[in-house]
């Protein structure tokens, strides 16, 4: 049999090499977590994995139960798209619109890291907890993407947690069937499960499980406060960042009171309190009926109340105000602040709350770095930094948020704020080269970092301190 010509052999070899290289380039990086292998993607120097299950879908009989272990899979699972955000009713004016359709099957985690980082490396880890009043929000909004932070040498992790009545709900029949399981604060339990997943698995992505910073805004900031004081969260993080998280208090209405709210909701759906099948009927309700038209834009007090939100259950969540006051919390470095036109104004819940909590933590020897975000993007054109407007600057995603309208000054502020955040995640101190010095907070000196309207970070004594203090004293 005659041999094929050398030219033909070379062409075959070249074709194989080209096609093989293309297949490898398209395959994406593979990481191994405790439930199987996941294939991500690389773009512009950042490797990412999205939609990795960290718990079983909380549907059917798992609705209103603590998160259960995710099922293992064989082969390599594609992880290049976000999983569904948790069930909710989105609203058009949301500052961070969702990128996925909401679903009850929503307990997924996302990871970003520098593409050239070694999988065996030990990069600092930032875990993002979104806000939305505990009834809206998700990990999929583009301004929450972790690529820009990953480029600065960290692993960024985000995840979903249950919202509204799916996340925070009690009923006498749930209590009867709990058999020692934690109950009520299912959204907080999801957060704990995600942090436990990070502890077990982040090394597979080059992250350091002993150097985790939790970071949240609004309801996410309140969640960080809750995690700082939760007995079940100890050892799961080493630093904390609280954006517009209020004054660090969680109400303790008592389980019976929260159960009554669940009974009220059941009654509104035609399910009697003494119905022996009440829980089964509640779990059989379509997800849309559990949402029942409620979201952050239209939520209003009802009589009788049919939604309670997070509460101090004594196990997952404690009364945080008392815990902070008595020293029963994780004494880790904390970055904390609010926006200049935040909810409640300059002497209200967010601004005064952040300042008060900074003082309480600093008085107990905790390294605290306090800030106020006063910068307003040029495209907005009106004074006062609104609630949540600091997020794209900490994430360095102002170009995503404002698109073609973004200015060099906007970008510069984002570069500075994200650099402070990354430095804090690395070493518990936001200071670094080419950045204005950010002093550690002390109540008597009252120096905060103002991300000022001028477009520059300015460390100064809090100009609103006397007004806040006077209002606090007057309100006692």
N, C-alpha and C positions, 0 to 999 in steps of 0.2 A: 504494500500500500504506500503510495507516494506521500512524503511529508508535505504539510502545508507550507507555503512560502513564508520566509522570515517576516515580511511586511505584515502578513495576516496575523501571525503570532503577536507581533508588537501591537497591532490594533486591538486585538482581543485583550491583551494585558492592560493597555491604556484604558479601554472601556471599563474593565473590571475595577481599576484603581479609581477612576472618576466616579463610577456609580457607588463604589464602596465608601469613598470619602463623602459623597453627598448623603448617603444613608447615615453615616456616623454623625455628620453635621446636623442632620434633621432629627436624630434620635433624642437629643437632649440629655442632660445629666441625670443619673439615676442615684437615688438615695435609698437606704434601707431603714425603715422604721419598724417598730415592734409588731406591726400588723402586715408588713409586706414591703415590696419595692415600689417606689414611685418615680415616674419620669417627669422631669420639669422641662424648662426651656431657658435659653440664654438670649438676652437682648441688650445691646449697648453696654456690655461689660457686667451685667448682673444676671445671676442665675435665680430662677424663681420656681416654686412649686405651689400650686393652688388647689383647693378643694380636697385636702387630705382629711379623711374622717378621723376625729379624735374621740368619738363616742358613737354608739349605735343611734340610728334615727329615733327620736323620741315620739314615736307615733303609736297608735293603737293602745295596747295596754301599758306602753311606756310613756304615754302622755301623763304628766304630773307624777313622774318618778325621777329620782336621782339619775344622772346620766350613767348608762351602762356601757361596758367595754365594746369598742368597735370590733366587728368581725374581721378576721384575717382574710387575705385573698392570695391566690396563687398567681404566678407570672408577675408582670410589671404593670402597675396601674398608671394610666395617663393622668398627669396632674398639671395641666396647663390652663385650666379655666376655673374660675371661682365656683364653689358650690352655692346653692341657693341661700340667700339671706333668710333670716328667721321670719316666721309668719307675722304679718302686720298689714295695716292699711297705709300705703305710702301717700304722701301729699305733695302737690306741685311745688310749694314754696320751700321745700326741704333744702337746707344749705349744702347737703351732701347727698344728692339723689342716688338711689340704689342702682347697681349695675346688673342685678339679677332679679328674676321674679321671686317673691317670697314663697316659702314653703315650710311645713313643719319639719321636713327632713333637711336640717340646716346645720348640724354640728360639725363644721369643717374648719380647718386651719390652713393658713397660707404662710409661706416662708420666702424671704429674699436674702441673698448673700452676694458678696462680690464674686464674680464668675471665676476669678483666678485664686480665690481663697482655697486653702487645702481643706478637704473634708475632715482631716484630723486636727485642724486648727482649733484655736480657742478664742473666737471673737466674742466681744460683748453682745448681749442679746437685749433687744427692746421688744416688749410685748404690748401691743396696742389694744385698748378696750374702748370701743366707740360709745358715743352718747346717743341721745334721742329720747330722753325722758323715760327710759325703760319700756317704751311702747313702740318706738321706731328705731331705725339705725341698722347698720350691717357693716361687714368688712369689705364690701365690693366697691364703694365709691372711689373713683379715680384719685381724688385728693388724698386718700388713705394708702395709696400704693407705697411700698417700701423701697422702691428701686433707688431713689435719690439718697436715702439714708444709708442703704447698703453700700453705695459707692464710697461712702466715707468710713467704711471699715467696721460695720456692725452687721449682725443678723437681725432682721426685722420680722416679727411674727405677728399676725393678726388672726382673729377667729370670730365666730358667731356665738351668741348666747341667746337663749329664749327670752321673749319679750311679752309684755302685756299679761293677759291671763294664762298664757302658756308658761311664762317664766315665774309668775308670782301668784299663787293661788292656794287656798286652803278650803277644806270641807270636812265635816265630821267623819264621813266614810273614808276619806283619804287618811285621816289620823288613825282610824281603827285598823287600817290595812298596812300602816307604815312598818310595823314590827321592828322598831328601833332605827329605821332609816330616817335620815334628815328629810324634812318636808317643808313645803311652802315656798322657799326661795330657790326655785329651780334654775333661774337665770344665774344666780350667784354660784350654784353648784356647777353649772356649765363652765363658769370662769375658773373655778378650782380645777375641774377636770382638764381644761385646756392648759393650765399651768403645770399640772402633773404630767401631761403629754410632753410639754416642753422639757421638763426635767428629765424625762426618760429618753427623749428622741433628738433634742436639738444638737447634740454632739454629731449626729449623722450629717448635719448641714454645716459643720464647722463652728458651731456655737459653744459657748462655755456655760454649762448648766449652773455653775456656781456664781455667775455674774449676769443675772437677769434683772432688768429694770422694767417694772410695770408702769404703764403710762395710759391715762384715760382723760377724757374731756366730758364735762357736764355729768350725765348719768354715768359715764365711764370714770370720771373723776370721783364721783361718789362711790363707785365700785372700788376704786383704789383705796379710798378711806376705809371702806368695809373690809377689804383684804388686809390692810395694815393692822386691823384689830381682830380679825377672824382667827380663832384658835386653829382652824383647819388649814390656814394658809401659811403658817410658820415654816420657814425653810424653803419656800418656793420662789423667793425673789430676794434681791440684795439692795435694791434701790427703788424709789417710787417718784413718779411725776404726776402731779395733780393739776389739771387745767380746769378752772371753773367748776370745782367740786363742792362748793359751799363750805359750811362751817364744821363739817365732820360729825354731824349728828344723825342718828337713825332712830326713828320712833319705836317704842316697845308697846304696842297696843294690847298685847296679850293674844294668845292663840285663839281663844274663844271669839274675840272680836273679829279676827281675820276669817275664821271659819264662817261667821255669820255673813260676811260679804260674799263668800262662796255660795252659801245657801240662798242669798238674795239673787245671785246670778242664775242659779239653777231654777229658782221660782220664775224668773223672767222668761225662761225657756220651757216653762210648763212642767218642771220636774219638782215634785213635792219634797219637802225636807224629810218626811218619814218614809219615802219610797225606798224599799230595800234595794232597788236596782238604780238608785240615783247616780252612783259613780259610773256604772256601766253606761248609762244613758248620756252622762256628761262626756265620757270618752268617745261616744259614738257621734257626738255633734260634729257636723262639718267644720273645718277649720275657720271658714268665714264667719260662722255663727259664734265661735268663741271670740274672734276679734270683735264682732258685733258693732262694726262701724267706728271703733275708737282709734284715734291716733293723736299725735302731739298737737296738731293744729286745732282739733275740735274737742279735745278732752275737757270735760267740765264736771264739777261735783254733781253727783246724782243722789236722789233720795227715794228709796234706800240705795246705798252705795253698792255697786257690783264689781268694783275693781279696787284693790288695796295697794298694790305695788310692794316694794321690798319692805321687810319689817325685821326687827330684832327677834330672832327665834332662840337665841342663847347657844346655838350650836354652830351653825354656818355663819350667822351674822349676830353680833352682839350690839348693845347700845353703844355706839361709837363715841359719843360725847363723854360718857362716863369712863370708857376705856382709855381715851386719850388723857383725860384729867387724872386718872389714877396710875398712869404709866403702863397699862396692860396693852401694849402694842409693839409691833416690830420696830425697833429703834434703828432704822436704816436711813441713809441720806435721802432727803426729800427736796424736790424742786416743786414750787407751788405758786400759783398766781391766778389772775383773772384778766378779762379785758376791761378797757376803761369805760365802756358803755354797756357793761354786762347786765344780766338780769338783776333788777333791784337798784340800779344806779350805784353811785360811788359809796353810799353808806349802807347798801343793801346786802342781800344774801350772798352773792358770789364774791364781790370785792371785799366787803368787810369780813365775810366768812373766811376767805383765804388768808387775810392778814391776821385774823384772830388765831386761826389754827397754826400758822407759821410761828406766832409768838408762843403758843402753848408747847409746840414741839421743841423749839429752840431752848425754851426754859428748862427742858428735861435733857439737854445735852445733845440733841439730835442735830446733825449738820443739815441746815436748811438754807435754801437759796430761793428767795422770794422775788417775784416779778410782777409787772403790770404791762399788758399789751395795749399801747395807745396808738399804734400805727394804723393808718387807714390807707388802703390801696388807692393810688391815684385815680383809678377808673371809677371808684365809688363816689367821690366828690362831695362827701358830707362828713362832718366831724363826728368823732366818737367811734371807737372800735367795738363793733357789736359782738354779742355772744357767738362763740365758735370761730370767729374770724382769725384767730391766731393759729388754727390747726395747719393750714397749708404752708405757713412760715416755718413751723417746727418740722414739718415733713419735707420742706424744700420743694413743694409742689405748686408754688404760686403760678408758674407758667401753665399748669394744668387747670388751675382754678380760674384764672383770668384770661387765658388764651392770648389772642393777638393784642389785647389791651394791656398786657403786663408791661411794666416799665423797668428800667435798670435799677431804680430805687427799690421797687418791690422785690426784685431778684436779690439785691444786696442784703435786704433785711432777712429774706429767707435763708441766704447763705450763712449769715451771722447766727440766727436763732437755731438753725439745724446743727451748726458747729458746736454751740453751747450744749445742745442736747446730747450730741454724740460724745463730747468730752465728759459729760456727767455720767453717761452710760459706761464709759470706759473706766473712770476712776472715782466717781462720786463727787466730782468737783467740775463745774462747767467751764472753768477758766482754761485758756490755751493761747497759743501764739496768735498775734495780730487781732486779738479780741479785747475790747475794753474790759478792765478788771471788774468782776462781779463778786462783791464781798459776801461772806457768809452772814446770814441774817441773825441779828441780835435785837431783842425787843427794845432795849434802852436806846440803841442807836437807830433802829428802824430804817435801815438802808435797803432799798429794793432796786432791782434792775428795771428801769422803764424802757421798753422798746418803743421809743418815742415817736411822736407824730412827725418829727423832722426826718425820720428814716435812719436814726442812729441809736444804738443802745446807750443809755445814760444811767449810771449808778447814782442814786440820790436818796436823801431822806424822804420818806413818803410824804408828799405834799398834802395828801388827804388824811393823814394820820390823826391830826387833832379833831377833824370833823367826825371821823369814824369813832374815835374814842368818846367824844361828846355824845354822839347818838347812842352808843352802847351803854354809857352810864345813865342816860336819860331813860333808856328802855328797861332798866333793871327794876 
